[in-house]
Amino acid sequence: MGGFFGVVADKDCTEDLFYGTDYHSHLGTKRGGLAVLQSGEFSRFIHNIENAQFRSKFEDDIGKMHGPMGVGVISDYEDQPLIVGSHLGLYAIVTVGVVMNTEELVRRSLAKGSHFSEMAGGEINPTELVATLINEGRTFADGIRLAQESIQGSCSILLLTRDGLYAARDKYGRTPIVLARKDGAIAIALETCAFPNLGYEVVRNLGPGEIVRIAGRQVEQVAPPQGKLQICSFLWVYYGYPASSYEGVNVEECRYRCGAALAKRDNVTV
């Protein structure tokens, strides 16, 4: 699975970024990463979290990171965030999802002259593949839409640029993206449980395939929702944190309702 958290603040965002990302720790077991943008420059840390919790790995790093915009990610296996230089500009990218047609997209990109760095075992980093697709666009918004249309499977994206933070929900809405605000900051996350203890209030869910750009205190919709919502039911059944809600339905409440429905079929008497 995996999860991410992004924030655009009037002042330093790193404390919110640290705790907001940590609230997604139950969604991944391999890697954690943070990237912050300040004065056009990125600072980034990535750690293996297989044998120690996210918070213990990053608590020393967070004091070295300062800036008003940042992204964080919990990943099942690949290193993230990636810092990418392209004709669109320098940016940091994190993704959550599963790309089913990786081999086809890699062949297509290589035929166009692209190249990839290797992961252990020679595998292509899926987030790097998504970045390569985005780089084919004329603008960030155009590139994100191109990636969404090319990918078979599911891929939600946070893209941190010098001009703001882009958030794009996968075209089927299989993974949620939730927008929240508080005085002086706007945040975007997969899990709503990341917001209350940090003082944010949920504004709304992004729709399937929707793309927004957050800059300053403004949220600009650069691509409207499209298609039919096909959110992953396993979020309520297995992956989701009990305090979170997806599309307005609380995880714990849903699990109780599922249990009640199963109990109706239980005819065993004691």
C-alpha positions in Angstrom: 0.0 0.0 0.0 1.7 3.2 1.2 0.7 6.7 2.2 1.7 10.3 1.9 1.3 13.7 3.4 2.0 17.1 1.9 1.8 20.6 3.4 2.1 24.2 2.2 2.4 26.7 5.1 3.0 30.4 5.7 6.0 29.5 7.9 8.1 26.4 8.5 6.1 23.2 7.7 8.5 20.5 9.0 6.8 19.7 12.3 3.5 19.1 10.6 5.2 17.2 7.8 7.0 14.9 10.3 3.9 14.0 12.4 1.5 14.0 9.4 3.7 11.4 7.6 4.1 9.4 10.8 0.3 9.0 11.0 0.6 6.9 7.8 3.2 4.5 9.2 0.7 1.6 9.3 0.4 1.7 5.5 4.0 0.6 4.7 6.8 -1.4 6.1 10.0 -0.7 4.0 10.9 2.9 3.4 10.0 6.4 4.7 11.0 9.7 3.2 10.7 13.5 3.6 11.5 16.4 1.3 11.2 20.1 2.1 11.6 23.0 -0.3 13.1 26.3 0.9 14.3 29.2 -1.3 14.2 26.9 -4.3 16.4 24.2 -2.9 15.4 20.8 -1.6 16.5 18.9 1.5 15.6 15.2 1.6 16.0 12.2 3.9 15.1 8.6 3.2 15.4 5.7 5.7 14.7 2.0 5.9 11.9 1.5 8.4 11.8 -2.3 8.4 13.3 -2.7 11.8 12.5 0.6 13.5 9.5 3.0 13.5 9.4 6.0 11.2 9.6 8.5 14.1 12.8 7.1 15.5 14.5 7.2 12.1 13.6 10.8 11.3 13.6 12.6 14.7 17.2 13.8 14.2 16.7 14.7 10.5 13.7 16.9 11.1 15.9 19.6 12.9 18.0 19.9 9.7 15.0 20.6 7.4 13.3 24.0 7.2 10.9 25.4 4.6 7.3 26.3 4.0 6.5 23.4 1.7 7.2 19.6 2.0 6.1 16.1 1.2 6.5 12.9 3.1 5.8 9.3 2.2 5.6 5.8 3.7 6.4 3.2 1.0 6.1 -0.5 0.7 9.5 -0.9 -1.0 10.9 1.8 -3.3 13.0 4.8 -2.3 11.0 8.1 -2.2 10.8 11.1 -2.5 12.8 11.4 -5.7 14.3 14.7 -6.6 14.0 15.1 -10.4 15.5 17.7 -12.8 13.6 18.1 -16.0 12.6 20.7 -18.7 9.6 21.4 -16.4 11.9 22.4 -13.6 13.2 20.8 -10.4 10.7 18.9 -8.3 10.2 16.2 -5.7 7.7 13.4 -6.3 6.0 10.7 -4.2 3.5 8.2 -5.4 1.1 5.6 -3.9 -0.3 2.8 -6.0 0.4 -0.1 -8.3 1.5 0.2 -11.9 0.4 -3.0 -13.7 1.9 -2.2 -17.2 5.4 -1.3 -16.0 7.2 -3.3 -18.7 5.2 -1.7 -21.5 5.8 1.9 -20.1 9.5 1.2 -19.6 10.0 0.0 -23.2 8.1 3.0 -24.5 10.2 5.4 -22.4 13.5 3.8 -23.4 12.5 4.0 -27.1 12.2 7.7 -26.6 15.7 8.0 -25.2 14.9 8.0 -21.5 17.0 6.2 -18.9 16.4 4.8 -15.4 18.4 4.2 -12.3 18.2 0.6 -10.9 16.8 -0.6 -7.7 18.2 -3.7 -5.9 17.7 -6.7 -8.2 17.6 -4.5 -11.3 14.0 -3.4 -10.9 12.7 0.0 -12.1 11.6 2.3 -9.3 7.9 2.9 -10.1 8.1 6.5 -8.8 10.9 7.2 -11.2 8.8 5.7 -14.1 5.9 8.0 -13.2 8.3 11.0 -13.1 9.6 10.0 -16.6 6.0 10.0 -17.9 5.3 13.4 -16.3 8.5 14.8 -17.9 6.9 14.1 -21.3 4.3 16.8 -20.7 4.4 20.4 -21.7 3.5 21.5 -18.2 3.3 19.8 -14.8 -0.5 19.5 -15.1 -0.2 18.1 -18.6 2.5 15.6 -17.6 0.5 14.4 -14.6 -2.6 13.9 -16.8 -0.4 12.0 -19.3 0.9 9.7 -16.5 -2.7 9.1 -15.2 -3.9 8.1 -18.7 -0.9 5.9 -19.4 -0.8 3.9 -16.2 -2.9 0.7 -15.9 -3.6 0.1 -12.3 -3.6 2.9 -9.7 -1.3 5.8 -9.0 -1.9 8.9 -6.8 0.8 11.6 -6.9 2.2 14.5 -4.9 4.5 16.7 -6.8 6.4 19.5 -4.9 7.6 22.2 -7.3 9.0 25.7 -6.9 5.5 27.0 -7.9 3.5 25.0 -5.4 2.4 21.5 -4.5 0.4 19.4 -7.0 -1.8 16.6 -5.8 -3.4 14.1 -8.2 -5.7 11.3 -7.2 -5.6 8.2 -9.4 -8.0 8.1 -12.3 -10.3 5.5 -10.6 -10.1 7.0 -7.1 -8.8 3.7 -5.7 -6.7 5.5 -3.1 -8.1 8.6 -1.4 -6.7 12.1 -1.2 -8.1 14.5 1.4 -7.6 18.3 1.5 -7.5 20.0 4.9 -6.9 23.5 6.3 -5.9 25.3 9.4 -4.8 28.9 10.0 -1.6 29.5 8.0 -1.4 26.1 6.3 -3.0 23.7 3.8 -2.4 20.0 3.9 -3.1 17.0 1.7 -3.0 13.4 2.8 -4.3 9.9 2.3 -5.4 9.3 5.9 -7.8 11.7 7.6 -6.4 10.6 11.0 -3.4 12.7 10.2 -5.3 15.9 10.6 -7.0 16.3 14.0 -4.0 16.3 16.3 -2.3 18.8 14.0 -5.2 21.2 14.1 -6.4 20.7 10.6 -10.1 20.5 9.5 -11.0 18.4 6.5 -12.3 20.5 3.5 -13.1 17.8 1.0 -12.0 14.7 -0.9 -10.4 15.0 -4.3 -12.4 13.1 -7.0 -11.1 10.4 -9.3 -8.4 11.8 -11.6 -8.7 15.3 -10.1 -5.6 17.4 -10.0 -5.1 20.5 -7.7 -2.2 22.9 -7.2 -1.7 24.4 -3.7 0.3 27.7 -3.6 0.2 30.1 -0.7 -3.3 30.0 0.7 -4.9 29.1 -2.6 -6.1 25.7 -3.9 -6.4 25.8 -7.7 -8.2 22.9 -9.5 -6.1 22.3 -12.7 -8.1 19.2 -13.8 -11.6 18.3 -12.7 -12.7 14.8 -11.4 -13.5 12.3 -14.1 -15.1 8.9 -14.5 -16.5 6.6 -11.9 -15.3 6.3 -8.3 -13.9 2.8 -7.7 -12.3 3.2 -4.3 -10.5 0.2 -2.8 -12.8 -1.6 -0.3 -9.7 -3.0 1.5 -9.1 0.5 3.0 -12.1 -0.1 5.3 -11.5 -3.9 5.7 -7.8 -4.0 6.3 -5.5 -1.1 5.5 -7.2 1.8 7.0 -6.5 3.2 10.5 -9.7 3.0 12.7 -9.9 6.7 13.2 -9.8 7.5 9.5 -12.7 8.1 7.2 -12.9 7.5 3.4 -15.5 9.3 1.4 -17.2 10.2 4.6 -17.4 6.6 6.0 -15.4 5.9 9.2 -13.2 2.8 9.1 -14.1 1.5 12.6 -17.8 2.1 12.0 -17.6 0.2 8.7 -15.9 -2.7 10.4 -18.6 -2.9 13.1 -21.2 -2.8 10.3 -19.4 -5.6 8.5 -19.3 -7.7 11.7 -23.0 -7.1 12.2 -23.8 -8.2 8.7 -21.7 -11.4 9.2 -23.5 -12.1 12.5 -26.8 -12.2 10.7 -25.7 -15.3 8.9 -24.4 -17.0 12.1 -27.0 -19.5 13.2 -24.9 -21.2 15.8 -26.5 -21.3 19.2 -24.6 -21.6 22.5 
